[in-house]
């Protein structure tokens, strides 16, 4: 995410004689220079070593938006630390620029303070990415690591205790290897949107039977063969819940899935599918 790319200096304001110079900037909603009376954001610039640090605020309620470092007061080239914030003052994005390009480690959080992305950049190009997903209560569900340069992808799922759910990578069925990590995962026909419609319909028929123990994220593990057939379906979390029973039954009696792929061919592979049921307010 890049907030400031082509901003120009609007005005200068020097502070007391004993203090370092400060610069005042006003911006419109697109972070272009604006008049003070119509500005959506305002920023203060001050020397920070051999750089200029811009601190940006919302002009209406004065809450902190972000700070960013630049090579000079024209704010044309980002250089050094960057950090942005949500309205609740929790960190949103943090990283570093070198000659106007993302460089090194960049971290991203959601509004609840949970880390959702960790990426490494080299000269503005993302080379490694780790992403994290959570259930509504904040428990970690999965972690995915994508090494972009090596074109490899690794994903782990976690149980209620935070332990990695292990897949048996050496298992064989009908003399075919069952892959636990693949280049392209098996997916429900029609993609994520079709799966959401399908599982929502299955759950809605039983929602009046739910208790407090049926809200959360159930992980269902199963095998998709090279033709899309489903086998060995089991819930790995919330095992004795109604949501687990519904999810397992929906997968067993549902349509064939699109098979996983490895090296350009269909392969038999494990799939771990999360099903989340959020308790109504």
C-alpha positions in Angstrom: 0.0 0.0 0.0 1.4 3.4 -1.0 -0.2 6.5 0.4 2.1 9.2 -0.9 3.6 9.2 -4.4 3.2 12.5 -6.1 2.5 15.0 -3.3 3.8 18.6 -3.6 4.7 21.0 -0.8 1.9 23.5 -0.2 3.3 25.7 2.5 6.1 26.0 5.1 5.8 27.0 8.7 8.8 27.6 10.9 8.5 27.0 14.6 10.5 28.8 17.4 14.1 29.7 16.9 15.4 27.0 19.1 13.4 24.2 17.4 13.9 22.4 14.1 11.8 23.6 11.2 8.4 22.1 10.7 6.4 22.0 7.4 2.7 22.0 7.1 0.9 20.1 4.3 -2.8 19.9 3.3 -4.3 17.1 1.1 -7.6 16.2 -0.6 -9.1 12.7 -0.3 -6.7 11.4 -3.0 -3.7 12.8 -1.1 -3.1 15.5 -3.7 -2.2 19.0 -2.5 -5.3 21.0 -1.4 -6.4 24.3 0.1 -6.5 24.4 3.9 -10.2 25.1 4.0 -11.1 22.1 1.8 -8.4 19.6 2.9 -9.5 16.1 4.0 -6.0 15.4 5.5 -3.2 17.5 6.9 0.3 16.6 7.7 3.3 17.9 9.5 6.8 17.4 8.2 10.0 17.6 10.3 13.6 16.6 9.9 14.5 13.1 11.1 18.2 12.6 10.6 18.9 13.3 7.0 15.2 12.5 6.0 11.9 14.3 6.4 9.2 12.6 8.4 5.6 13.3 7.4 2.9 12.6 10.0 -0.6 12.5 8.4 -3.9 13.2 10.3 -7.5 13.3 9.4 -8.5 16.9 9.2 -11.9 16.4 10.7 -11.3 14.4 13.9 -7.5 14.7 14.0 -6.9 11.0 14.3 -3.5 9.7 13.2 -3.5 8.1 9.7 0.2 7.3 9.1 3.8 8.5 9.1 6.2 8.1 6.3 9.8 9.3 5.6 11.0 11.1 2.4 14.3 12.2 1.0 13.2 15.9 1.2 10.3 18.3 1.7 8.8 17.8 -1.7 7.7 14.3 -0.6 8.5 12.8 -4.0 10.7 9.9 -2.9 9.9 7.7 0.0 12.9 6.6 2.0 12.9 4.8 5.4 10.2 3.7 7.8 6.5 3.7 7.0 3.6 3.0 9.3 -0.2 3.4 9.0 -3.1 3.1 11.5 -6.7 2.1 11.7 -9.2 4.6 13.2 -8.9 2.8 16.6 -5.2 3.6 16.5 -4.1 0.0 16.0 -1.4 -0.6 13.5 -2.5 -1.4 10.0 0.7 -1.6 7.9 4.4 -1.3 8.6 7.5 -1.5 6.4 10.4 0.3 4.9 11.1 2.1 1.6 14.4 2.4 -0.3 14.5 4.9 -3.1 10.7 5.0 -3.4 10.2 1.2 -3.4 9.2 -1.3 -0.8 12.2 -3.0 0.7 12.6 -5.7 3.4 9.9 -6.9 5.7 6.3 -5.5 5.5 3.7 -6.5 8.1 -0.1 -6.0 7.8 -2.7 -6.4 10.6 -6.5 -6.4 10.7 -8.6 -4.0 12.8 -8.4 -6.4 15.8 -4.6 -6.3 15.9 -4.1 -9.8 14.3 -1.3 -10.2 11.9 -2.7 -11.2 8.5 0.2 -10.7 6.1 4.0 -10.8 6.3 5.8 -10.1 3.1 9.4 -9.5 2.0 10.3 -7.1 -0.8 13.4 -6.6 -2.8 13.7 -3.3 -4.8 9.9 -3.0 -4.9 9.2 -6.6 -5.9 7.5 -9.0 -3.5 9.6 -12.2 -3.1 8.1 -14.0 -0.1 4.6 -13.8 1.4 3.1 -15.3 4.5 -0.7 -15.0 5.2 -2.7 -15.9 8.2 -6.4 -16.6 8.7 -8.4 -16.6 12.0 -11.7 -17.7 13.3 -14.0 -14.9 14.7 -12.7 -15.4 18.2 -9.1 -14.8 17.1 -7.7 -18.3 17.1 -5.3 -19.1 14.2 -6.8 -21.3 11.5 -4.1 -21.5 8.9 -0.8 -20.1 7.7 0.3 -20.0 4.1 3.8 -19.3 2.8 4.4 -18.4 -0.8 8.0 -18.2 -2.0 7.4 -16.3 -5.2 10.9 -16.6 -6.6 11.0 -20.4 -6.1 7.3 -20.7 -7.1 6.5 -22.9 -4.0 3.5 -22.8 -1.8 3.1 -24.3 1.7 0.1 -24.2 4.0 -0.6 -25.4 7.5 -3.9 -25.7 9.4 -4.2 -25.6 13.2 -6.5 -27.3 15.7 -8.2 -25.8 18.7 -4.9 -26.0 20.8 -2.8 -24.3 18.2 -1.1 -27.5 17.0 -0.4 -28.1 13.3 -2.8 -30.7 11.8 -0.5 -33.2 10.3 -1.1 -34.8 6.9 0.3 -38.3 6.2 2.5 -37.4 3.2 3.7 -41.0 2.8 0.3 -42.6 2.7 -0.6 -44.4 -0.5 -4.1 -45.3 -1.7 -4.5 -47.6 -4.7 -0.7 -47.3 -5.3 -1.0 -43.5 -5.8 0.7 -41.0 -3.6 -1.7 -38.7 -1.7 -0.2 -35.2 -1.8 -0.5 -32.9 1.2 1.1 -29.9 -0.5 0.4 -29.1 -4.1 0.9 -26.2 -6.6 -2.9 -25.9 -7.1 -5.3 -27.1 -4.4 -8.5 -29.0 -5.1 -11.5 -26.7 -5.1 -15.3 -26.9 -5.1 -16.8 -26.7 -8.6 -17.6 -23.0 -9.3 -15.0 -21.8 -6.8 -15.3 -20.1 -3.4 -18.5 -18.3 -4.2 -20.2 -21.6 -5.2 -18.9 -23.3 -2.1 -20.3 -20.5 0.2 -23.7 -20.9 -1.4 -23.7 -24.6 -1.1 -22.6 -24.9 2.5 -24.8 -22.0 3.6 -27.8 -23.8 2.1 -26.8 -27.0 4.0 -26.4 -25.2 7.3 -29.6 -23.1 7.0 -31.7 -26.3 7.1 -30.4 -27.1 10.6 -29.6 -23.7 12.1 -32.5 -23.9 14.5 -30.8 -27.0 16.0 -27.5 -25.2 16.9 -26.3 -24.7 20.4 -23.5 -22.4 21.7 -21.0 -25.2 20.9 -21.8 -25.1 17.2 -20.4 -21.6 16.6 -16.8 -21.3 15.4 -14.6 -22.8 12.7 -14.8 -26.4 11.9 -11.9 -27.9 9.7 -12.9 -30.8 7.6 -10.1 -33.0 6.1 -10.7 -35.2 3.1 -9.1 -36.6 0.0 -9.9 -35.5 -3.6 -8.7 -38.0 -6.2 -7.7 -37.3 -9.8 -11.3 -37.5 -11.0 -12.6 -35.2 -8.2 -14.1 -38.0 -6.1 -14.2 -37.5 -2.3 -13.1 -40.0 0.3 -11.9 -40.2 4.0 -13.9 -37.2 5.1 -13.5 -36.2 8.8 -13.7 -33.2 11.0 -10.4 -32.3 12.7 -11.9 -29.6 14.9 -15.3 -29.2 16.7 -15.6 -33.0 16.1 -18.7 -33.6 18.2 -20.6 -30.5 17.1 -23.6 -30.2 14.9 -21.7 -27.9 12.5 -19.1 -30.7 12.1 -21.8 -33.3 11.3 -23.4 -31.0 8.7 -20.1 -30.0 7.1 -18.9 -33.7 6.8 -22.3 -34.8 5.4 -22.4 -31.9 2.9 -19.0 -32.8 1.5 -19.7 -36.6 1.4 -23.0 -36.1 -0.4 -22.0 -33.1 -2.5 -20.7 -32.9 -6.1 -17.3 -33.9 -7.3 -14.5 -31.4 -6.6 -12.0 -30.0 -9.1 -8.8 -32.1 -8.5 -5.5 -30.7 -7.3 -2.7 -30.2 -9.7 1.0 -30.8 -9.4 3.5 -30.3 -12.3 0.6 -29.7 -14.7 -1.3 -32.9 -14.0 -4.2 -33.9 -11.7 -3.1 -35.6 -8.5 -4.7 -37.2 -5.5 -4.4 -34.8 -2.6 -5.6 -33.9 0.9 -7.9 -30.9 1.3 -8.7 -29.1 4.6 -11.8 -27.1 4.2 -12.7 -24.5 6.9 -16.4 -23.9 7.7 -17.2 -21.0 10.0 -20.5 -20.3 11.7 -20.7 -17.0 13.5 -23.0 -16.6 16.4 -25.6 -13.9 15.7 -25.5 -10.7 17.9 
